[in-house]
Amino acid sequence: NNCLVGIKLGTPLKNLKEKLPDLEITIENMSDEDVLKTNQTITISDGETTFTYTITVQGDVDGDGLVGATDYVKIKNYIMEYLLLY
């Protein structure tokens, strides 16, 4: 479903680039030192083919690159709304 998953919380872009040295990896308006966040769009190219994915960082529900109270509240609200519907 075009999602890039399995990224650990707090991973900077440079770490991903180091693990995939033969690929060109870009995220708009992001330096190599910035931390990857949920819902960022990442472009990966091998020189011939370009792929675009949405990043999903486990626990980072609100897309700020951290796991905190707002992530908990969003998950809790989602579960409670689901339970009320069923």
PDB file with one MODEL, atoms N, CA, C and O in Angstrom:
MODEL        1
ATOM      1  N   ASN A   1       0.810  -1.197   0.000  1.00  0.00           N
ATOM      2  CA  ASN A   1       0.000   0.000   0.000  1.00  0.00           C
ATOM      3  C   ASN A   1       0.861   1.271   0.000  1.00  0.00           C
ATOM      4  O   ASN A   1       0.420   2.324   0.460  1.00  0.00           O
ATOM      5  N   ASN A   2       2.058   1.165  -0.506  1.00  0.00           N
ATOM      6  CA  ASN A   2       2.984   2.296  -0.650  1.00  0.00           C
ATOM      7  C   ASN A   2       3.390   2.937   0.659  1.00  0.00           C
ATOM      8  O   ASN A   2       3.686   4.131   0.701  1.00  0.00           O
ATOM      9  N   CYS A   3       3.408   2.156   1.729  1.00  0.00           N
ATOM     10  CA  CYS A   3       3.896   2.647   3.014  1.00  0.00           C
ATOM     11  C   CYS A   3       5.255   2.024   3.301  1.00  0.00           C
ATOM     12  O   CYS A   3       5.478   0.840   3.046  1.00  0.00           O
ATOM     13  N   LEU A   4       6.153   2.835   3.832  1.00  0.00           N
ATOM     14  CA  LEU A   4       7.461   2.362   4.261  1.00  0.00           C
ATOM     15  C   LEU A   4       7.386   2.199   5.769  1.00  0.00           C
ATOM     16  O   LEU A   4       7.287   3.184   6.502  1.00  0.00           O
ATOM     17  N   VAL A   5       7.434   0.946   6.238  1.00  0.00           N
ATOM     18  CA  VAL A   5       7.265   0.652   7.660  1.00  0.00           C
ATOM     19  C   VAL A   5       8.542   0.051   8.234  1.00  0.00           C
ATOM     20  O   VAL A   5       9.489  -0.243   7.504  1.00  0.00           O
ATOM     21  N   GLY A   6       8.553  -0.126   9.541  1.00  0.00           N
ATOM     22  CA  GLY A   6       9.699  -0.740  10.203  1.00  0.00           C
ATOM     23  C   GLY A   6      10.778   0.250  10.589  1.00  0.00           C
ATOM     24  O   GLY A   6      11.888  -0.145  10.943  1.00  0.00           O
ATOM     25  N   ILE A   7      10.463   1.533  10.523  1.00  0.00           N
ATOM     26  CA  ILE A   7      11.430   2.559  10.902  1.00  0.00           C
ATOM     27  C   ILE A   7      11.304   2.808  12.392  1.00  0.00           C
ATOM     28  O   ILE A   7      10.208   3.048  12.900  1.00  0.00           O
ATOM     29  N   LYS A   8      12.422   2.752  13.089  1.00  0.00           N
ATOM     30  CA  LYS A   8      12.420   2.953  14.530  1.00  0.00           C
ATOM     31  C   LYS A   8      12.276   4.424  14.867  1.00  0.00           C
ATOM     32  O   LYS A   8      12.756   5.295  14.141  1.00  0.00           O
ATOM     33  N   LEU A   9      11.615   4.686  15.965  1.00  0.00           N
ATOM     34  CA  LEU A   9      11.426   6.033  16.464  1.00  0.00           C
ATOM     35  C   LEU A   9      12.781   6.705  16.672  1.00  0.00           C
ATOM     36  O   LEU A   9      13.693   6.108  17.244  1.00  0.00           O
ATOM     37  N   GLY A  10      12.909   7.936  16.210  1.00  0.00           N
ATOM     38  CA  GLY A  10      14.140   8.698  16.387  1.00  0.00           C
ATOM     39  C   GLY A  10      15.193   8.476  15.320  1.00  0.00           C
ATOM     40  O   GLY A  10      16.316   8.960  15.462  1.00  0.00           O
ATOM     41  N   THR A  11      14.863   7.756  14.252  1.00  0.00           N
ATOM     42  CA  THR A  11      15.820   7.484  13.180  1.00  0.00           C
ATOM     43  C   THR A  11      16.000   8.710  12.294  1.00  0.00           C
ATOM     44  O   THR A  11      15.031   9.197  11.711  1.00  0.00           O
ATOM     45  N   PRO A  12      17.231   9.218  12.186  1.00  0.00           N
ATOM     46  CA  PRO A  12      17.453  10.337  11.266  1.00  0.00           C
ATOM     47  C   PRO A  12      17.547   9.843   9.823  1.00  0.00           C
ATOM     48  O   PRO A  12      17.844   8.674   9.575  1.00  0.00           O
ATOM     49  N   LEU A  13      17.291  10.744   8.880  1.00  0.00           N
ATOM     50  CA  LEU A  13      17.341  10.399   7.460  1.00  0.00           C
ATOM     51  C   LEU A  13      18.695   9.828   7.077  1.00  0.00           C
ATOM     52  O   LEU A  13      18.763   8.918   6.251  1.00  0.00           O
ATOM     53  N   LYS A  14      19.785  10.344   7.663  1.00  0.00           N
ATOM     54  CA  LYS A  14      21.122   9.861   7.298  1.00  0.00           C
ATOM     55  C   LYS A  14      21.288   8.367   7.578  1.00  0.00           C
ATOM     56  O   LYS A  14      22.008   7.690   6.845  1.00  0.00           O
ATOM     57  N   ASN A  15      20.642   7.834   8.620  1.00  0.00           N
ATOM     58  CA  ASN A  15      20.744   6.408   8.924  1.00  0.00           C
ATOM     59  C   ASN A  15      20.126   5.559   7.816  1.00  0.00           C
ATOM     60  O   ASN A  15      20.667   4.516   7.449  1.00  0.00           O
ATOM     61  N   LEU A  16      18.998   6.010   7.292  1.00  0.00           N
ATOM     62  CA  LEU A  16      18.356   5.287   6.199  1.00  0.00           C
ATOM     63  C   LEU A  16      19.229   5.325   4.955  1.00  0.00           C
ATOM     64  O   LEU A  16      19.365   4.322   4.254  1.00  0.00           O
ATOM     65  N   LYS A  17      19.822   6.485   4.682  1.00  0.00           N
ATOM     66  CA  LYS A  17      20.710   6.616   3.525  1.00  0.00           C
ATOM     67  C   LYS A  17      21.948   5.731   3.657  1.00  0.00           C
ATOM     68  O   LYS A  17      22.429   5.193   2.660  1.00  0.00           O
ATOM     69  N   GLU A  18      22.467   5.575   4.870  1.00  0.00           N
ATOM     70  CA  GLU A  18      23.635   4.717   5.097  1.00  0.00           C
ATOM     71  C   GLU A  18      23.303   3.252   4.861  1.00  0.00           C
ATOM     72  O   GLU A  18      24.152   2.493   4.395  1.00  0.00           O
ATOM     73  N   LYS A  19      22.070   2.843   5.179  1.00  0.00           N
ATOM     74  CA  LYS A  19      21.672   1.447   4.993  1.00  0.00           C
ATOM     75  C   LYS A  19      21.371   1.123   3.534  1.00  0.00           C
ATOM     76  O   LYS A  19      21.383  -0.043   3.139  1.00  0.00           O
ATOM     77  N   LEU A  20      21.101   2.153   2.733  1.00  0.00           N
ATOM     78  CA  LEU A  20      20.781   1.968   1.315  1.00  0.00           C
ATOM     79  C   LEU A  20      21.680   2.864   0.463  1.00  0.00           C
ATOM     80  O   LEU A  20      21.189   3.765  -0.217  1.00  0.00           O
ATOM     81  N   PRO A  21      22.998   2.624   0.496  1.00  0.00           N
ATOM     82  CA  PRO A  21      23.942   3.552  -0.134  1.00  0.00           C
ATOM     83  C   PRO A  21      23.848   3.640  -1.663  1.00  0.00           C
ATOM     84  O   PRO A  21      24.283   4.637  -2.239  1.00  0.00           O
ATOM     85  N   ASP A  22      23.303   2.644  -2.320  1.00  0.00           N
ATOM     86  CA  ASP A  22      23.225   2.650  -3.778  1.00  0.00           C
ATOM     87  C   ASP A  22      21.964   3.331  -4.313  1.00  0.00           C
ATOM     88  O   ASP A  22      21.752   3.393  -5.524  1.00  0.00           O
ATOM     89  N   LEU A  23      21.129   3.840  -3.403  1.00  0.00           N
ATOM     90  CA  LEU A  23      19.877   4.467  -3.815  1.00  0.00           C
ATOM     91  C   LEU A  23      19.880   5.951  -3.477  1.00  0.00           C
ATOM     92  O   LEU A  23      20.505   6.377  -2.505  1.00  0.00           O
ATOM     93  N   GLU A  24      19.179   6.730  -4.287  1.00  0.00           N
ATOM     94  CA  GLU A  24      19.006   8.151  -3.999  1.00  0.00           C
ATOM     95  C   GLU A  24      17.719   8.303  -3.191  1.00  0.00           C
ATOM     96  O   GLU A  24      16.639   7.934  -3.653  1.00  0.00           O
ATOM     97  N   ILE A  25      17.843   8.849  -1.981  1.00  0.00           N
ATOM     98  CA  ILE A  25      16.711   8.974  -1.070  1.00  0.00           C
ATOM     99  C   ILE A  25      16.498  10.444  -0.749  1.00  0.00           C
ATOM    100  O   ILE A  25      17.420  11.134  -0.313  1.00  0.00           O
ATOM    101  N   THR A  26      15.272  10.921  -0.967  1.00  0.00           N
ATOM    102  CA  THR A  26      14.984  12.319  -0.682  1.00  0.00           C
ATOM    103  C   THR A  26      13.637  12.485   0.009  1.00  0.00           C
ATOM    104  O   THR A  26      12.679  11.755  -0.248  1.00  0.00           O
ATOM    105  N   ILE A  27      13.606  13.474   0.895  1.00  0.00           N
ATOM    106  CA  ILE A  27      12.375  13.939   1.516  1.00  0.00           C
ATOM    107  C   ILE A  27      12.439  15.458   1.450  1.00  0.00           C
ATOM    108  O   ILE A  27      13.411  16.061   1.906  1.00  0.00           O
ATOM    109  N   GLU A  28      11.408  16.081   0.885  1.00  0.00           N
ATOM    110  CA  GLU A  28      11.413  17.537   0.732  1.00  0.00           C
ATOM    111  C   GLU A  28      11.562  18.236   2.067  1.00  0.00           C
ATOM    112  O   GLU A  28      11.001  17.807   3.075  1.00  0.00           O
ATOM    113  N   ASN A  29      12.332  19.329   2.061  1.00  0.00           N
ATOM    114  CA  ASN A  29      12.519  20.192   3.228  1.00  0.00           C
ATOM    115  C   ASN A  29      13.043  19.440   4.449  1.00  0.00           C
ATOM    116  O   ASN A  29      12.632  19.716   5.576  1.00  0.00           O
ATOM    117  N   MET A  30      13.956  18.484   4.221  1.00  0.00           N
ATOM    118  CA  MET A  30      14.500  17.703   5.324  1.00  0.00           C
ATOM    119  C   MET A  30      15.996  17.532   5.152  1.00  0.00           C
ATOM    120  O   MET A  30      16.467  17.185   4.069  1.00  0.00           O
ATOM    121  N   SER A  31      16.746  17.775   6.221  1.00  0.00           N
ATOM    122  CA  SER A  31      18.188  17.553   6.189  1.00  0.00           C
ATOM    123  C   SER A  31      18.483  16.125   6.635  1.00  0.00           C
ATOM    124  O   SER A  31      17.610  15.441   7.170  1.00  0.00           O
ATOM    125  N   ASP A  32      19.703  15.684   6.416  1.00  0.00           N
ATOM    126  CA  ASP A  32      20.099  14.322   6.794  1.00  0.00           C
ATOM    127  C   ASP A  32      20.032  14.098   8.302  1.00  0.00           C
ATOM    128  O   ASP A  32      19.896  12.959   8.747  1.00  0.00           O
ATOM    129  N   GLU A  33      20.124  15.162   9.092  1.00  0.00           N
ATOM    130  CA  GLU A  33      20.102  15.045  10.550  1.00  0.00           C
ATOM    131  C   GLU A  33      18.686  14.986  11.115  1.00  0.00           C
ATOM    132  O   GLU A  33      18.503  14.576  12.261  1.00  0.00           O
ATOM    133  N   ASP A  34      17.677  15.389  10.334  1.00  0.00           N
ATOM    134  CA  ASP A  34      16.297  15.418  10.827  1.00  0.00           C
ATOM    135  C   ASP A  34      15.752  14.006  11.016  1.00  0.00           C
ATOM    136  O   ASP A  34      16.120  13.081  10.293  1.00  0.00           O
ATOM    137  N   VAL A  35      14.872  13.860  11.998  1.00  0.00           N
ATOM    138  CA  VAL A  35      14.270  12.572  12.350  1.00  0.00           C
ATOM    139  C   VAL A  35      13.093  12.274  11.428  1.00  0.00           C
ATOM    140  O   VAL A  35      12.291  13.158  11.126  1.00  0.00           O
ATOM    141  N   LEU A  36      12.995  11.015  10.980  1.00  0.00           N
ATOM    142  CA  LEU A  36      11.890  10.568  10.138  1.00  0.00           C
ATOM    143  C   LEU A  36      10.595  10.577  10.946  1.00  0.00           C
ATOM    144  O   LEU A  36      10.583  10.237  12.129  1.00  0.00           O
ATOM    145  N   LYS A  37       9.498  10.975  10.284  1.00  0.00           N
ATOM    146  CA  LYS A  37       8.209  11.113  10.954  1.00  0.00           C
ATOM    147  C   LYS A  37       7.113  10.438  10.136  1.00  0.00           C
ATOM    148  O   LYS A  37       7.212  10.323   8.914  1.00  0.00           O
ATOM    149  N   THR A  38       6.075   9.997  10.826  1.00  0.00           N
ATOM    150  CA  THR A  38       4.914   9.414  10.169  1.00  0.00           C
ATOM    151  C   THR A  38       4.286  10.427   9.221  1.00  0.00           C
ATOM    152  O   THR A  38       4.207  11.617   9.528  1.00  0.00           O
ATOM    153  N   ASN A  39       3.847   9.946   8.077  1.00  0.00           N
ATOM    154  CA  ASN A  39       3.162  10.699   7.018  1.00  0.00           C
ATOM    155  C   ASN A  39       4.078  11.547   6.148  1.00  0.00           C
ATOM    156  O   ASN A  39       3.581  12.314   5.324  1.00  0.00           O
ATOM    157  N   GLN A  40       5.397  11.440   6.297  1.00  0.00           N
ATOM    158  CA  GLN A  40       6.295  12.111   5.365  1.00  0.00           C
ATOM    159  C   GLN A  40       6.324  11.307   4.067  1.00  0.00           C
ATOM    160  O   GLN A  40       6.189  10.083   4.072  1.00  0.00           O
ATOM    161  N   THR A  41       6.502  12.017   2.964  1.00  0.00           N
ATOM    162  CA  THR A  41       6.624  11.348   1.677  1.00  0.00           C
ATOM    163  C   THR A  41       8.104  11.225   1.344  1.00  0.00           C
ATOM    164  O   THR A  41       8.838  12.214   1.332  1.00  0.00           O
ATOM    165  N   ILE A  42       8.530   9.993   1.075  1.00  0.00           N
ATOM    166  CA  ILE A  42       9.931   9.713   0.759  1.00  0.00           C
ATOM    167  C   ILE A  42      10.018   9.202  -0.675  1.00  0.00           C
ATOM    168  O   ILE A  42       9.197   8.395  -1.112  1.00  0.00           O
ATOM    169  N   THR A  43      11.019   9.682  -1.394  1.00  0.00           N
ATOM    170  CA  THR A  43      11.251   9.247  -2.766  1.00  0.00           C
ATOM    171  C   THR A  43      12.564   8.480  -2.815  1.00  0.00           C
ATOM    172  O   THR A  43      13.595   8.961  -2.345  1.00  0.00           O
ATOM    173  N   ILE A  44      12.515   7.285  -3.389  1.00  0.00           N
ATOM    174  CA  ILE A  44      13.688   6.417  -3.496  1.00  0.00           C
ATOM    175  C   ILE A  44      13.882   6.067  -4.960  1.00  0.00           C
ATOM    176  O   ILE A  44      12.954   5.617  -5.633  1.00  0.00           O
ATOM    177  N   SER A  45      15.116   6.281  -5.454  1.00  0.00           N
ATOM    178  CA  SER A  45      15.399   6.027  -6.864  1.00  0.00           C
ATOM    179  C   SER A  45      16.676   5.206  -7.009  1.00  0.00           C
ATOM    180  O   SER A  45      17.642   5.394  -6.270  1.00  0.00           O
ATOM    181  N   ASP A  46      16.659   4.284  -7.985  1.00  0.00           N
ATOM    182  CA  ASP A  46      17.859   3.504  -8.289  1.00  0.00           C
ATOM    183  C   ASP A  46      18.537   4.017  -9.553  1.00  0.00           C
ATOM    184  O   ASP A  46      19.442   3.371 -10.080  1.00  0.00           O
ATOM    185  N   GLY A  47      18.106   5.172 -10.037  1.00  0.00           N
ATOM    186  CA  GLY A  47      18.663   5.749 -11.252  1.00  0.00           C
ATOM    187  C   GLY A  47      17.793   5.500 -12.461  1.00  0.00           C
ATOM    188  O   GLY A  47      17.817   6.280 -13.413  1.00  0.00           O
ATOM    189  N   GLU A  48      17.027   4.430 -12.438  1.00  0.00           N
ATOM    190  CA  GLU A  48      16.131   4.108 -13.542  1.00  0.00           C
ATOM    191  C   GLU A  48      14.666   4.216 -13.134  1.00  0.00           C
ATOM    192  O   GLU A  48      13.836   4.717 -13.893  1.00  0.00           O
ATOM    193  N   THR A  49      14.362   3.747 -11.946  1.00  0.00           N
ATOM    194  CA  THR A  49      12.990   3.728 -11.455  1.00  0.00           C
ATOM    195  C   THR A  49      12.907   4.518 -10.158  1.00  0.00           C
ATOM    196  O   THR A  49      13.795   4.444  -9.309  1.00  0.00           O
ATOM    197  N   THR A  50      11.831   5.271 -10.021  1.00  0.00           N
ATOM    198  CA  THR A  50      11.611   6.060  -8.815  1.00  0.00           C
ATOM    199  C   THR A  50      10.351   5.559  -8.115  1.00  0.00           C
ATOM    200  O   THR A  50       9.316   5.349  -8.747  1.00  0.00           O
ATOM    201  N   PHE A  51      10.456   5.374  -6.810  1.00  0.00           N
ATOM    202  CA  PHE A  51       9.341   4.918  -5.995  1.00  0.00           C
ATOM    203  C   PHE A  51       9.031   5.996  -4.960  1.00  0.00           C
ATOM    204  O   PHE A  51       9.941   6.648  -4.447  1.00  0.00           O
ATOM    205  N   THR A  52       7.759   6.182  -4.656  1.00  0.00           N
ATOM    206  CA  THR A  52       7.346   7.132  -3.640  1.00  0.00           C
ATOM    207  C   THR A  52       6.547   6.391  -2.577  1.00  0.00           C
ATOM    208  O   THR A  52       5.622   5.641  -2.888  1.00  0.00           O
ATOM    209  N   TYR A  53       6.914   6.608  -1.327  1.00  0.00           N
ATOM    210  CA  TYR A  53       6.278   5.938  -0.197  1.00  0.00           C
ATOM    211  C   TYR A  53       5.872   6.957   0.859  1.00  0.00           C
ATOM    212  O   TYR A  53       6.393   8.072   0.895  1.00  0.00           O
ATOM    213  N   THR A  54       4.940   6.565   1.715  1.00  0.00           N
ATOM    214  CA  THR A  54       4.594   7.319   2.903  1.00  0.00           C
ATOM    215  C   THR A  54       5.227   6.609   4.092  1.00  0.00           C
ATOM    216  O   THR A  54       5.058   5.402   4.266  1.00  0.00           O
ATOM    217  N   ILE A  55       5.954   7.364   4.905  1.00  0.00           N
ATOM    218  CA  ILE A  55       6.643   6.788   6.066  1.00  0.00           C
ATOM    219  C   ILE A  55       5.655   6.548   7.197  1.00  0.00           C
ATOM    220  O   ILE A  55       4.782   7.375   7.462  1.00  0.00           O
ATOM    221  N   THR A  56       5.802   5.406   7.861  1.00  0.00           N
ATOM    222  CA  THR A  56       5.042   5.097   9.053  1.00  0.00           C
ATOM    223  C   THR A  56       6.027   4.686  10.150  1.00  0.00           C
ATOM    224  O   THR A  56       6.708   3.667  10.038  1.00  0.00           O
ATOM    225  N   VAL A  57       6.089   5.499  11.216  1.00  0.00           N
ATOM    226  CA  VAL A  57       6.962   5.206  12.350  1.00  0.00           C
ATOM    227  C   VAL A  57       6.074   4.699  13.477  1.00  0.00           C
ATOM    228  O   VAL A  57       5.151   5.392  13.906  1.00  0.00           O
ATOM    229  N   GLN A  58       6.353   3.483  13.958  1.00  0.00           N
ATOM    230  CA  GLN A  58       5.520   2.866  14.979  1.00  0.00           C
ATOM    231  C   GLN A  58       5.429   3.750  16.220  1.00  0.00           C
ATOM    232  O   GLN A  58       6.447   4.147  16.788  1.00  0.00           O
ATOM    233  N   GLY A  59       4.194   4.054  16.634  1.00  0.00           N
ATOM    234  CA  GLY A  59       3.954   4.862  17.815  1.00  0.00           C
ATOM    235  C   GLY A  59       3.778   6.339  17.528  1.00  0.00           C
ATOM    236  O   GLY A  59       3.186   7.056  18.334  1.00  0.00           O
ATOM    237  N   ASP A  60       4.280   6.811  16.395  1.00  0.00           N
ATOM    238  CA  ASP A  60       4.191   8.227  16.032  1.00  0.00           C
ATOM    239  C   ASP A  60       2.903   8.469  15.259  1.00  0.00           C
ATOM    240  O   ASP A  60       2.926   8.607  14.035  1.00  0.00           O
ATOM    241  N   VAL A  61       1.793   8.521  15.962  1.00  0.00           N
ATOM    242  CA  VAL A  61       0.491   8.644  15.323  1.00  0.00           C
ATOM    243  C   VAL A  61       0.255  10.054  14.792  1.00  0.00           C
ATOM    244  O   VAL A  61      -0.362  10.223  13.741  1.00  0.00           O
ATOM    245  N   ASP A  62       0.742  11.067  15.509  1.00  0.00           N
ATOM    246  CA  ASP A  62       0.462  12.445  15.109  1.00  0.00           C
ATOM    247  C   ASP A  62       1.501  13.039  14.162  1.00  0.00           C
ATOM    248  O   ASP A  62       1.352  14.182  13.731  1.00  0.00           O
ATOM    249  N   GLY A  63       2.552  12.286  13.829  1.00  0.00           N
ATOM    250  CA  GLY A  63       3.513  12.717  12.826  1.00  0.00           C
ATOM    251  C   GLY A  63       4.521  13.750  13.275  1.00  0.00           C
ATOM    252  O   GLY A  63       5.058  14.489  12.450  1.00  0.00           O
ATOM    253  N   ASP A  64       4.793  13.817  14.589  1.00  0.00           N
ATOM    254  CA  ASP A  64       5.785  14.782  15.066  1.00  0.00           C
ATOM    255  C   ASP A  64       7.157  14.162  15.305  1.00  0.00           C
ATOM    256  O   ASP A  64       8.095  14.853  15.703  1.00  0.00           O
ATOM    257  N   GLY A  65       7.270  12.855  15.061  1.00  0.00           N
ATOM    258  CA  GLY A  65       8.549  12.175  15.235  1.00  0.00           C
ATOM    259  C   GLY A  65       8.803  11.709  16.654  1.00  0.00           C
ATOM    260  O   GLY A  65       9.872  11.176  16.954  1.00  0.00           O
ATOM    261  N   LEU A  66       7.834  11.906  17.526  1.00  0.00           N
ATOM    262  CA  LEU A  66       7.945  11.518  18.931  1.00  0.00           C
ATOM    263  C   LEU A  66       6.750  10.661  19.315  1.00  0.00           C
ATOM    264  O   LEU A  66       5.747  10.628  18.602  1.00  0.00           O
ATOM    265  N   VAL A  67       6.859   9.967  20.447  1.00  0.00           N
ATOM    266  CA  VAL A  67       5.711   9.261  21.009  1.00  0.00           C
ATOM    267  C   VAL A  67       5.400   9.950  22.325  1.00  0.00           C
ATOM    268  O   VAL A  67       6.226   9.992  23.237  1.00  0.00           O
ATOM    269  N   GLY A  68       4.189  10.490  22.403  1.00  0.00           N
ATOM    270  CA  GLY A  68       3.813  11.230  23.600  1.00  0.00           C
ATOM    271  C   GLY A  68       2.328  11.148  23.862  1.00  0.00           C
ATOM    272  O   GLY A  68       1.623  10.294  23.325  1.00  0.00           O
ATOM    273  N   ALA A  69       1.873  12.056  24.702  1.00  0.00           N
ATOM    274  CA  ALA A  69       0.477  12.055  25.135  1.00  0.00           C
ATOM    275  C   ALA A  69      -0.490  12.231  23.965  1.00  0.00           C
ATOM    276  O   ALA A  69      -1.553  11.609  23.952  1.00  0.00           O
ATOM    277  N   THR A  70      -0.146  13.061  22.990  1.00  0.00           N
ATOM    278  CA  THR A  70      -1.075  13.261  21.876  1.00  0.00           C
ATOM    279  C   THR A  70      -1.250  11.991  21.045  1.00  0.00           C
ATOM    280  O   THR A  70      -2.327  11.744  20.503  1.00  0.00           O
ATOM    281  N   ASP A  71      -0.195  11.188  20.946  1.00  0.00           N
ATOM    282  CA  ASP A  71      -0.317   9.907  20.232  1.00  0.00           C
ATOM    283  C   ASP A  71      -1.266   8.984  20.996  1.00  0.00           C
ATOM    284  O   ASP A  71      -2.126   8.334  20.401  1.00  0.00           O
ATOM    285  N   TYR A  72      -1.102   8.931  22.316  1.00  0.00           N
ATOM    286  CA  TYR A  72      -1.956   8.096  23.161  1.00  0.00           C
ATOM    287  C   TYR A  72      -3.420   8.516  23.015  1.00  0.00           C
ATOM    288  O   TYR A  72      -4.299   7.668  22.858  1.00  0.00           O
ATOM    289  N   VAL A  73      -3.679   9.823  23.066  1.00  0.00           N
ATOM    290  CA  VAL A  73      -5.050  10.325  22.980  1.00  0.00           C
ATOM    291  C   VAL A  73      -5.663   9.976  21.632  1.00  0.00           C
ATOM    292  O   VAL A  73      -6.826   9.577  21.574  1.00  0.00           O
ATOM    293  N   LYS A  74      -4.905  10.117  20.547  1.00  0.00           N
ATOM    294  CA  LYS A  74      -5.426   9.785  19.219  1.00  0.00           C
ATOM    295  C   LYS A  74      -5.774   8.296  19.114  1.00  0.00           C
ATOM    296  O   LYS A  74      -6.802   7.932  18.542  1.00  0.00           O
ATOM    297  N   ILE A  75      -4.917   7.447  19.666  1.00  0.00           N
ATOM    298  CA  ILE A  75      -5.189   6.006  19.636  1.00  0.00           C
ATOM    299  C   ILE A  75      -6.407   5.674  20.486  1.00  0.00           C
ATOM    300  O   ILE A  75      -7.284   4.924  20.058  1.00  0.00           O
ATOM    301  N   LYS A  76      -6.459   6.235  21.694  1.00  0.00           N
ATOM    302  CA  LYS A  76      -7.590   5.987  22.604  1.00  0.00           C
ATOM    303  C   LYS A  76      -8.898   6.433  21.971  1.00  0.00           C
ATOM    304  O   LYS A  76      -9.889   5.704  22.011  1.00  0.00           O
ATOM    305  N   ASN A  77      -8.906   7.627  21.388  1.00  0.00           N
ATOM    306  CA  ASN A  77     -10.123   8.135  20.754  1.00  0.00           C
ATOM    307  C   ASN A  77     -10.553   7.266  19.582  1.00  0.00           C
ATOM    308  O   ASN A  77     -11.745   7.035  19.382  1.00  0.00           O
ATOM    309  N   TYR A  78      -9.597   6.791  18.817  1.00  0.00           N
ATOM    310  CA  TYR A  78      -9.915   5.909  17.693  1.00  0.00           C
ATOM    311  C   TYR A  78     -10.570   4.620  18.197  1.00  0.00           C
ATOM    312  O   TYR A  78     -11.586   4.179  17.659  1.00  0.00           O
ATOM    313  N   ILE A  79      -9.987   4.033  19.220  1.00  0.00           N
ATOM    314  CA  ILE A  79     -10.526   2.776  19.766  1.00  0.00           C
ATOM    315  C   ILE A  79     -11.921   2.999  20.348  1.00  0.00           C
ATOM    316  O   ILE A  79     -12.826   2.198  20.115  1.00  0.00           O
ATOM    317  N   MET A  80     -12.096   4.073  21.095  1.00  0.00           N
ATOM    318  CA  MET A  80     -13.396   4.340  21.710  1.00  0.00           C
ATOM    319  C   MET A  80     -14.472   4.596  20.645  1.00  0.00           C
ATOM    320  O   MET A  80     -15.603   4.131  20.788  1.00  0.00           O
ATOM    321  N   GLU A  81     -14.134   5.320  19.594  1.00  0.00           N
ATOM    322  CA  GLU A  81     -15.082   5.573  18.525  1.00  0.00           C
ATOM    323  C   GLU A  81     -15.429   4.264  17.815  1.00  0.00           C
ATOM    324  O   GLU A  81     -16.589   4.036  17.470  1.00  0.00           O
ATOM    325  N   TYR A  82     -14.449   3.418  17.599  1.00  0.00           N
ATOM    326  CA  TYR A  82     -14.676   2.118  16.966  1.00  0.00           C
ATOM    327  C   TYR A  82     -15.630   1.269  17.816  1.00  0.00           C
ATOM    328  O   TYR A  82     -16.560   0.653  17.294  1.00  0.00           O
ATOM    329  N   LEU A  83     -15.384   1.247  19.140  1.00  0.00           N
ATOM    330  CA  LEU A  83     -16.216   0.439  20.022  1.00  0.00           C
ATOM    331  C   LEU A  83     -17.657   0.954  20.076  1.00  0.00           C
ATOM    332  O   LEU A  83     -18.599   0.171  20.205  1.00  0.00           O
ATOM    333  N   LEU A  84     -17.819   2.264  19.978  1.00  0.00           N
ATOM    334  CA  LEU A  84     -19.172   2.831  19.992  1.00  0.00           C
ATOM    335  C   LEU A  84     -19.952   2.500  18.730  1.00  0.00           C
ATOM    336  O   LEU A  84     -21.178   2.393  18.761  1.00  0.00           O
ATOM    337  N   LEU A  85     -19.236   2.337  17.613  1.00  0.00           N
ATOM    338  CA  LEU A  85     -19.899   2.023  16.349  1.00  0.00           C
ATOM    339  C   LEU A  85     -20.290   0.557  16.249  1.00  0.00           C
ATOM    340  O   LEU A  85     -21.210   0.211  15.509  1.00  0.00           O
ATOM    341  N   TYR A  86     -19.606  -0.302  16.980  1.00  0.00           N
ATOM    342  CA  TYR A  86     -19.871  -1.736  16.861  1.00  0.00           C
ATOM    343  C   TYR A  86     -20.299  -2.285  18.140  1.00  0.00           C
ATOM    344  O   TYR A  86     -20.569  -3.482  18.239  1.00  0.00           O
TER     345      TYR A  86
ENDMDL
END
